Amino acid sequence: MTDDIKKKIDVVFVVSGKWHDIDFARLEILKLLAEDERVRTRVFEDYSNLHAIENADFLITYTCDVCPTLEQQKVLRNYVESGKRWFALHGTNSILNFEPDGKVDSPRIAPIMMETLGSQFIAHPPIEPYKVEVSQPDHPLVEGFEEFETTDELYLMDLHGDLDVYLEANYGGKAEGFVEDDWPQKSWPVFYSKKVEKGEVLYLTLGHARGHYDMHDLPEPMEYYPVVERCAWDFPQFYTLLRRGIDWAKELSLKN
């Protein structure tokens, strides 16, 4: 039996937030993590268990509007800088406020976290189908992929640092309902990595999910949202990307 087969992999999974079907995303990602019996996962709703994060072999997150404190941001930054990997999904880079006029603002109040992640969500156009293009077809994370169409939130973002982009989507126009609603035509990263000193972040913006009971936390709460939205979760390509991202995160921990 090789050391790689025997080695336990300790994972911290932060999963929580607003306006998303967190129960669905939590279960789906845990099932993927459980495909490797070496992976032992601790699940948290925020970043407050700093001891668990600092001692994890890798970090995976699926959140929306979960803002770490300044101390927590510094720990997250140090965690990656020290040589660890962070696989960040969908709304991890979002911080949202509703303005009096009902529009959504994205305040820049967690700069250390967003610079570590390489991006901050600011807005998205209406959820509808769009094309995802492959930027580096020979890269192992997207090898075998061709241009595909998905339905999801197309993230329009502030970008920070040098990003190694694997998938991207072209968009320019309005993002109705957001404070910053006018966007230039350009290619926006959908799947990218960013080196941070000795470590690295891998970010996948796809993965919106909403169920019937996920829109109560609004200025005018909706007790029952009529449509179940699964977006990229309905596409096999998305699960392939998730599995490859998890394998990417495990890869470094098995070398240490």
Secondary structure per residue as TSV (DSSP state, phi and psi in degrees):
chain	resnum	aa	ss	phi	psi
A	1	M	-	360.0	124.5
A	2	T	-	-77.3	162.2
A	3	D	H	-62.0	-36.6
A	4	D	H	-62.1	-38.2
A	5	I	H	-68.6	-37.0
A	6	K	H	-81.0	-25.9
A	7	K	-	-67.4	127.5
A	8	K	-	-78.8	141.4
A	9	I	E	-116.0	111.9
A	10	D	E	-89.0	124.6
A	11	V	E	-123.3	139.1
A	12	V	E	-107.2	128.9
A	13	F	E	-119.5	111.7
A	14	V	E	-98.8	119.3
A	15	V	E	-146.4	114.3
A	16	S	E	-177.5	176.3
A	17	G	E	139.7	-170.9
A	18	K	S	-110.1	156.2
A	19	W	S	62.7	17.0
A	20	H	S	-135.2	155.0
A	21	D	-	-82.7	81.2
A	22	I	H	-65.0	-35.7
A	23	D	H	-58.7	-44.5
A	24	F	H	-63.9	-50.7
A	25	A	H	-63.2	-40.8
A	26	R	H	-58.4	-49.0
A	27	L	H	-64.9	-44.5
A	28	E	H	-62.4	-42.5
A	29	I	H	-71.9	-38.1
A	30	L	H	-62.9	-37.2
A	31	K	H	-63.3	-38.7
A	32	L	H	-68.3	-42.4
A	33	L	H	-61.8	-36.1
A	34	A	T	-74.9	-6.7
A	35	E	T	-66.0	-18.9
A	36	D	S	-112.2	112.9
A	37	E	T	-65.9	-14.8
A	38	R	T	-73.7	-20.9
A	39	V	E	-79.9	122.0
A	40	R	E	-115.6	118.1
A	41	T	E	-113.1	131.6
A	42	R	E	-106.6	134.3
A	43	V	E	-112.9	132.0
A	44	F	E	-134.4	159.7
A	45	E	S	-93.3	-13.5
A	46	D	S	-151.8	-167.7
A	47	Y	S	-101.1	19.1
A	48	S	-	-75.4	-23.6
A	49	N	-	-85.2	80.0
A	50	L	H	-67.3	-33.7
A	51	H	H	-62.4	-42.7
A	52	A	H	-64.0	-43.4
A	53	I	H	-63.4	-47.5
A	54	E	H	-61.8	-26.4
A	55	N	T	-102.3	5.0
A	56	A	-	-79.6	147.0
A	57	D	S	-71.8	-36.4
A	58	F	E	-153.1	162.5
A	59	L	E	-116.1	136.3
A	60	I	E	-130.8	138.5
A	61	T	E	-137.8	140.0
A	62	Y	E	-139.3	102.8
A	63	T	E	-138.8	170.2
A	64	C	E	-146.8	121.2
A	65	D	S	62.3	41.8
A	66	V	-	-110.8	107.9
A	67	C	-	-105.6	118.3
A	68	P	-	-72.8	153.1
A	69	T	-	-68.4	170.8
A	70	L	H	-59.9	-43.6
A	71	E	H	-60.9	-43.5
A	72	Q	H	-65.3	-38.0
A	73	Q	H	-60.8	-42.2
A	74	K	H	-65.0	-39.1
A	75	V	H	-65.4	-42.6
A	76	L	H	-61.3	-43.1
A	77	R	H	-62.1	-47.8
A	78	N	H	-63.7	-35.4
A	79	Y	H	-58.9	-48.7
A	80	V	H	-70.9	-44.5
A	81	E	H	-56.8	-31.2
A	82	S	T	-72.3	-11.5
A	83	G	T	121.4	8.9
A	84	K	-	-93.2	169.7
A	85	R	E	-118.7	144.0
A	86	W	E	-128.2	116.4
A	87	F	E	-98.4	106.0
A	88	A	E	-105.0	133.2
A	89	L	E	-118.6	143.9
A	90	H	G	44.2	-112.7
A	91	G	G	-83.6	15.2
A	92	T	G	-53.2	-33.0
A	93	N	G	-95.0	22.2
A	94	S	-	-108.0	136.2
A	95	I	-	-135.1	122.1
A	96	L	-	-130.2	140.8
A	97	N	E	-131.7	139.7
A	98	F	E	-90.8	125.1
A	99	E	-	-81.9	164.1
A	100	P	T	-56.1	-29.3
A	101	D	T	-83.0	2.3
A	102	G	S	92.5	-8.6
A	103	K	-	-77.3	156.4
A	104	V	E	-98.9	125.9
A	105	D	E	-105.3	152.9
A	106	S	-	-123.0	85.2
A	107	P	-	-69.7	144.2
A	108	R	-	-90.6	75.0
A	109	I	-	-114.5	4.7
A	110	A	-	-134.0	62.1
A	111	P	H	-64.3	-35.3
A	112	I	H	-64.2	-43.7
A	113	M	H	-63.8	-47.6
A	114	M	H	-68.2	-36.0
A	115	E	H	-67.6	-34.5
A	116	T	H	-65.4	-46.0
A	117	L	H	-68.3	-28.9
A	118	G	T	94.2	-1.4
A	119	S	E	-162.5	159.8
A	120	Q	E	-135.8	126.7
A	121	F	E	-62.0	135.9
A	122	I	E	-121.6	-40.2
A	123	A	E	-164.7	170.1
A	124	H	-	-149.2	147.7
A	125	P	-	-70.4	173.8
A	126	P	-	-53.8	145.5
A	127	I	S	-66.0	119.2
A	128	E	E	-162.1	167.2
A	129	P	E	-63.6	143.3
A	130	Y	E	-150.6	160.5
A	131	K	E	-88.7	137.2
A	132	V	E	-109.9	123.8
A	133	E	E	-103.7	148.9
A	134	V	E	-92.7	118.8
A	135	S	S	-83.7	-34.3
A	136	Q	-	-133.3	80.0
A	137	P	T	-61.6	-19.6
A	138	D	T	-91.8	-3.8
A	139	H	S	-74.6	138.1
A	140	P	T	-55.8	-30.1
A	141	L	T	-68.4	-25.2
A	142	V	T	-128.7	13.7
A	143	E	T	-57.8	134.1
A	144	G	T	89.0	-9.6
A	145	F	-	-81.1	144.6
A	146	E	-	-122.5	167.7
A	147	E	-	-48.3	134.4
A	148	F	E	-139.8	161.9
A	149	E	E	-107.0	136.4
A	150	T	E	-136.9	165.6
A	151	T	E	-114.7	122.9
A	152	D	E	-171.6	-179.4
A	153	E	-	-79.6	124.0
A	154	L	-	-91.0	110.0
A	155	Y	-	-75.7	126.1
A	156	L	E	-106.3	124.9
A	157	M	E	-140.1	158.4
A	158	D	E	-77.4	136.5
A	159	L	E	-114.8	141.4
A	160	H	-	-130.2	118.8
A	161	G	S	82.8	-170.0
A	162	D	-	-85.9	115.6
A	163	L	-	-107.3	135.9
A	164	D	E	-96.5	100.1
A	165	V	E	-91.9	130.0
A	166	Y	E	-106.9	-35.6
A	167	L	E	-130.9	146.2
A	168	E	E	-150.0	163.3
A	169	A	E	-138.0	139.5
A	170	N	E	-92.9	131.1
A	171	Y	E	-157.5	145.7
A	172	G	E	-155.1	136.8
A	173	G	E	146.0	-151.2
A	174	K	E	-90.4	149.3
A	175	A	-	-124.9	80.4
A	176	E	T	-59.8	138.5
A	177	G	T	95.3	-6.7
A	178	F	B	-109.1	150.0
A	179	V	S	-59.2	-46.3
A	180	E	S	-95.0	94.0
A	181	D	-	-113.6	4.4
A	182	D	E	-120.3	116.9
A	183	W	E	-125.4	139.3
A	184	P	E	-72.9	153.9
A	185	Q	E	-70.8	121.1
A	186	K	E	-166.4	173.7
A	187	S	E	-90.6	125.5
A	188	W	E	-104.9	133.1
A	189	P	E	-60.6	135.2
A	190	V	E	-109.8	-33.9
A	191	F	E	-145.5	117.9
A	192	Y	E	-151.6	166.1
A	193	S	E	-126.2	158.5
A	194	K	E	-141.7	125.9
A	195	K	E	-78.8	136.1
A	196	V	E	-131.0	96.6
A	197	E	T	54.2	-119.5
A	198	K	T	-83.1	-14.1
A	199	G	E	-110.2	-167.8
A	200	E	E	-158.1	147.3
A	201	V	E	-111.6	138.5
A	202	L	E	-118.4	125.8
A	203	Y	E	-122.9	132.1
A	204	L	E	-125.3	113.8
A	205	T	-	-79.7	-20.6
A	206	L	-	-65.3	161.1
A	207	G	-	123.0	20.9
A	208	H	-	-62.3	141.1
A	209	A	-	-149.7	136.5
A	210	R	B	-146.0	135.5
A	211	G	-	-111.0	-168.2
A	212	H	T	-68.4	-22.9
A	213	Y	T	-117.5	30.3
A	214	D	S	-113.8	10.9
A	215	M	-	-122.2	28.1
A	216	H	-	-81.7	-21.3
A	217	D	S	-91.8	64.0
A	218	L	S	-130.6	159.7
A	219	P	S	-53.1	-36.6
A	220	E	S	-120.7	90.9
A	221	P	-	-59.6	143.3
A	222	M	-	-107.2	111.9
A	223	E	S	-70.3	-27.3
A	224	Y	S	-141.6	112.7
A	225	Y	-	-86.5	126.1
A	226	P	S	-71.5	-21.9
A	227	V	-	-117.2	133.1
A	228	V	-	-87.9	123.5
A	229	E	B	-110.3	122.4
A	230	R	-	-114.5	-19.1
A	231	C	G	48.6	-126.4
A	232	A	G	-62.7	-21.1
A	233	W	G	-62.0	-18.3
A	234	D	G	-83.0	-2.6
A	235	F	S	-113.2	130.6
A	236	P	H	-62.0	-26.9
A	237	Q	H	-59.0	-35.7
A	238	F	H	-65.3	-42.5
A	239	Y	H	-66.5	-33.8
A	240	T	H	-62.4	-43.8
A	241	L	H	-63.8	-40.4
A	242	L	H	-63.1	-45.1
A	243	R	H	-63.9	-41.2
A	244	R	H	-67.8	-35.7
A	245	G	H	-65.7	-40.5
A	246	I	H	-65.3	-42.1
A	247	D	H	-62.4	-40.1
A	248	W	H	-59.0	-43.9
A	249	A	H	-67.2	-37.3
A	250	K	H	-70.5	-31.6
A	251	E	H	-53.6	-47.0
A	252	L	H	-69.3	-39.1
A	253	S	H	-65.0	-30.5
A	254	L	H	-75.9	-18.9
A	255	K	H	-83.7	-19.6
A	256	N	-	-87.4	360.0
